[in-house]
Amino acid sequence: MMSGETEALVLAHSQALQRWRDLMGPTKPSLAQSLAPDSIRALHGLTDTRNAVHGSGCEAGFLMEMDILFPDFNIQQWYQTEEPLFRVGRVSFCEHSLTHRPLALHPEPHQEKLSMSL
C-alpha cells in the first residue's frame, strides 16, 4: 500500500536486508522514536500503516517484490556480469539517474576514462 510518490530500489550488499532494516527502524514509528530515534520511521513515520518506508523481510519476499517492481531485471544475469565489477569498485556514479553504473573491466582504448565514485 502506498499513499504518495514511491522510489523503488534494489540494494546490492551481502548484508543489504539487515542494514536496510536497521536504517528503517522498527515498523511502529512510536517504537522507532524510542529505540532508533535516527531511523527513517522515527523521523518520518506517522502511524503503523503510514510508516514512511518499506523493506523486504526476507530474501524470498525480496525476490517476489523485485519481480513485481522490476519485471525486466534479471538478477542471475546481474550476478554474472555486473556484480563482479561492483565488488572491485569498477563503477561510476551517474548524477542524472543517481545510480552507480558498472564500468568494463578492460575499457576500449578509444573510450574516455570515467571518474569512479565508491
Secondary structure, DSSP 8 states (H G I E B T S, - for coil): --SS--------STTHHHHHHHHH--SSHHHHHHH-TTSHHHHH--SSS--S----SSHHHHHHHHHHH-TT--HHHHHHHTHHHHHTT-EEEETTTTEEEE--SS--TTS-------
